[in-house]
Amino acid sequence: MNTQKLVLEKPWIVYVPLWIQWIILNFAGPGAWIGPTVLRQLLSGPRTDVNIVFPVTWTTAVVSFVVIILLLRKRTSIFHAISISAASQFGGAFLFEFVFSIIAFVMHGHPVLQGNLYYVLVGISWLVMPLCGVGYWARNKVLWLSIGVFVVGFSLWILIGFPILNGAPSIILNFITKVAAFSITTAVYVHTPKPA
C-alpha cells in the first residue's frame, strides 16, 4: 500500500499525532493558558473586545470549517472530515500570524511572538495543523488565486509602511490577508476530478 492510499484510507495516522502535539503545547507547560483562552474565544463568538479584526477571523474560520467539511464529506467519514477541518482553522489563523509577525519584526522591530521561544513553538504547532488533511490536498485555481491575494495584500501593506491597526488601509489589508490565509488552507481541499 502506498503512502497516499494509506493516508486516504486512514487519515487518523496523520491527524491524531498532530492533534496530540497541539493539545500538549497549548494546554501544558508555559502555554497552558493558550488552549483554554482560544476555546473561550471560539465559543464566545465574533465579538470585538478581543480586537477589531477578531470578528472577521472568527467568521472566516467558521465558514472555512463548514466548507472543508462539505468538500471532504464524500471522500471520508464525517468524523475524519470534522477532525481535519477543525485542525485547518488553526493553520489558517497562524499562516497569517506567522507572515504578519515576520514582517512586523523586519519593519518595526516587534519581537516575533513576544520574543518567547515557547510561543514560537506553540505557533508552529498551529501552523502544521493543516497537514492533518494532506492526503486530500490538491492544486487548483482557487488555491493559486488565494495565494496571489495573500502575497499582493501583504505587499501593498508593506508598501504603505505596514501600519498595524492604524487607519482604514491597514485594517482593510488586515481583513483581506486574513481571509486569504483561511482561503489558502481551505482551497487545498478543492478537488477537481480529472476528465475521464
C-alpha positions as CSV (number, residue, x, y, z in Angstrom):
1,M,0.0,0.0,0.0
2,N,1.5,3.4,-1.0
3,T,1.6,6.3,1.4
4,Q,-1.1,8.4,-0.3
5,K,-3.5,5.5,-0.3
6,L,-2.7,4.8,3.4
7,V,-3.3,8.4,4.4
8,L,-6.6,8.5,2.5
9,E,-7.9,5.3,4.0
10,K,-6.6,6.0,7.5
11,P,-6.3,9.8,7.9
12,W,-6.1,9.4,11.7
13,I,-2.5,8.2,11.2
14,V,-1.6,11.8,10.4
15,Y,-4.2,13.9,12.4
16,V,-4.0,12.0,15.7
17,P,-0.3,12.9,16.3
18,L,-0.8,16.4,15.1
19,W,-3.8,16.9,17.4
20,I,-1.8,15.4,20.3
21,Q,1.1,17.8,19.8
22,W,-1.3,20.8,19.5
23,I,-3.1,19.8,22.8
24,I,0.2,19.3,24.7
25,L,1.8,22.6,23.6
26,N,-1.4,24.6,24.0
27,F,-2.7,23.1,27.3
28,A,0.5,22.3,29.2
29,G,3.7,24.0,30.3
30,P,4.2,27.7,29.9
31,G,1.4,27.8,27.2
32,A,-1.2,26.1,29.3
33,W,-3.4,29.3,29.2
34,I,-3.4,29.4,25.4
35,G,-5.7,26.5,24.6
36,P,-8.4,27.4,27.2
37,T,-8.2,31.1,26.0
38,V,-8.6,30.1,22.4
39,L,-11.6,27.8,23.1
40,R,-13.3,30.5,25.2
41,Q,-12.9,33.0,22.3
42,L,-14.2,30.5,19.8
43,L,-17.3,29.6,21.9
44,S,-18.0,33.3,22.7
45,G,-18.5,34.2,19.0
46,P,-17.3,37.2,16.9
47,R,-17.0,39.9,19.5
48,T,-14.8,43.0,19.2
49,D,-13.4,43.1,22.7
50,V,-10.5,40.7,21.6
51,N,-9.5,43.1,18.8
52,I,-11.2,44.9,15.9
53,V,-10.2,42.1,13.5
54,F,-11.4,39.2,15.6
55,P,-15.0,39.1,14.2
56,V,-13.6,38.7,10.7
57,T,-11.2,36.0,11.9
58,W,-13.9,34.1,13.7
59,T,-16.4,34.4,10.9
60,T,-13.9,33.3,8.3
61,A,-12.8,30.4,10.4
62,V,-16.4,29.2,10.8
63,V,-17.1,29.5,7.1
64,S,-13.8,27.6,6.3
65,F,-14.7,24.9,8.8
66,V,-18.1,24.3,7.2
67,V,-16.7,24.5,3.6
68,I,-13.9,22.0,4.3
69,I,-16.4,19.5,5.8
70,L,-18.6,19.9,2.7
71,L,-15.5,19.3,0.5
72,L,-14.5,16.2,2.3
73,R,-17.9,14.7,3.2
74,K,-17.9,12.3,0.2
75,R,-14.2,11.4,0.4
76,T,-14.0,10.3,4.1
77,S,-16.2,9.8,7.2
78,I,-17.8,12.8,8.9
79,F,-15.6,12.3,11.9
80,H,-12.5,12.5,9.9
81,A,-13.8,15.5,8.0
82,I,-14.6,17.4,11.2
83,S,-11.2,16.5,12.7
84,I,-9.3,17.7,9.6
85,S,-11.5,20.8,9.1
86,A,-11.1,21.9,12.7
87,A,-7.3,21.5,12.5
88,S,-7.1,23.5,9.4
89,Q,-8.6,26.6,11.1
90,F,-5.5,26.8,13.4
91,G,-3.3,26.6,10.4
92,G,-5.2,29.4,8.6
93,A,-5.0,31.6,11.6
94,F,-1.3,31.1,12.1
95,L,-0.4,31.3,8.4
96,F,-1.5,34.9,8.7
97,E,0.1,35.5,12.1
98,F,3.4,33.9,11.0
99,V,3.8,36.2,8.0
100,F,2.5,39.2,9.9
101,S,5.0,38.6,12.8
102,I,8.0,38.3,10.5
103,I,7.1,41.5,8.6
104,A,6.4,43.4,11.8
105,F,9.8,42.3,13.1
106,V,11.6,43.4,10.0
107,M,9.8,46.7,9.6
108,H,9.2,47.8,13.2
109,G,11.4,45.6,15.3
110,H,8.4,43.9,17.1
111,P,9.7,40.7,18.7
112,V,8.2,37.6,17.0
113,L,5.5,36.3,19.3
114,Q,6.8,38.5,22.2
115,G,10.3,37.0,21.7
116,N,9.2,33.9,23.7
117,L,10.6,30.7,22.3
118,Y,7.7,28.7,23.8
119,Y,5.2,30.9,22.0
120,V,7.1,30.3,18.7
121,L,6.8,26.5,19.3
122,V,3.1,27.0,20.0
123,G,2.8,29.0,16.8
124,I,4.4,26.2,14.9
125,S,2.0,23.7,16.5
126,W,-0.8,25.8,14.9
127,L,1.0,26.2,11.6
128,V,1.4,22.5,11.0
129,M,-2.2,21.6,11.8
130,P,-3.4,21.7,8.1
131,L,-1.1,18.7,7.5
132,C,-3.9,16.7,9.1
133,G,-5.6,16.6,5.7
134,V,-2.5,16.3,3.5
135,G,-3.9,13.2,1.8
136,Y,-6.8,15.2,0.4
137,W,-4.8,18.2,-0.8
138,A,-5.0,19.3,-4.4
139,R,-3.6,22.1,-6.5
140,N,-6.4,24.2,-8.1
141,K,-7.2,27.6,-9.4
142,V,-8.9,28.7,-6.1
143,L,-5.6,27.9,-4.3
144,W,-3.4,29.9,-6.7
145,L,-5.8,32.8,-6.6
146,S,-5.8,32.8,-2.8
147,I,-2.0,32.7,-2.6
148,G,-1.9,35.6,-5.1
149,V,-4.3,37.7,-3.0
150,F,-2.3,36.8,0.2
151,V,1.0,37.9,-1.4
152,V,-0.4,41.0,-3.1
153,G,-2.2,42.0,0.1
154,F,0.9,41.8,2.3
155,S,3.0,43.5,-0.4
156,L,0.6,46.5,-0.6
157,W,0.6,46.6,3.2
158,I,4.4,46.8,3.2
159,L,4.4,49.5,0.6
160,I,2.3,51.8,2.8
161,G,4.7,51.2,5.8
162,F,3.0,48.2,7.4
163,P,0.8,50.2,9.8
164,I,-0.8,47.8,12.4
165,L,-4.5,48.5,13.0
166,N,-3.8,52.2,12.4
167,G,-6.1,53.7,9.9
168,A,-8.5,52.2,7.3
169,P,-5.9,51.0,4.8
170,S,-4.2,48.8,7.4
171,I,-7.4,47.4,8.8
172,I,-8.7,46.6,5.3
173,L,-5.5,44.9,4.3
174,N,-5.5,43.0,7.6
175,F,-9.0,41.8,6.7
176,I,-8.0,40.8,3.1
177,T,-4.8,39.0,4.1
178,K,-6.6,37.2,7.0
179,V,-9.4,36.0,4.7
180,A,-6.8,35.0,2.1
181,A,-4.9,32.9,4.7
182,F,-8.0,30.9,5.6
183,S,-8.8,30.7,1.9
184,I,-5.4,29.0,1.2
185,T,-5.9,26.4,3.9
186,T,-9.5,25.8,2.6
187,A,-8.7,25.7,-1.1
188,V,-6.2,22.9,-0.7
189,Y,-9.3,20.6,-0.3
190,V,-10.9,21.7,-3.6
191,H,-10.7,18.6,-5.7
192,T,-11.3,18.9,-9.5
193,P,-11.9,15.5,-10.9
194,K,-9.8,14.6,-13.8
195,P,-11.6,14.2,-17.1
196,A,-12.3,10.6,-18.0
